[in-house]
C-alpha cells in the first residue's frame, strides 16, 4: 500500500523522533531512536525503513522532516 504522507517530528514530551504515516483515514505513529541532533538524511532513511516495516511504500521526496 502507498502512504499518502510521511512526516518525521520531534516529540518533546517523549524526547524522541516520531515517524507519522498517513494512509487515507489511518494514521500510524512509530518512535524512532535517532539522536535529537541527527542530520535530515539520516531521519529520512530511518523513516523510509519504518514505512517499509509497516507494509507501506513512500518515496524519499514524500518524507517531510519537522524539527
HELIX and SHEET records of a PDB file:
HELIX    1   1 UNK A   40  UNK A   53  1                                  14    
HELIX    2   2 UNK A   60  UNK A   62  5                                   3    
SHEET    1   A 4 UNK A  26  UNK A  32  0                                        
SHEET    2   A 4 UNK A  16  UNK A  23 -1                                        
SHEET    3   A 4 UNK A   5  UNK A  11 -1                                        
SHEET    4   A 4 UNK A  63  UNK A  66  1                                        
END                                                                             
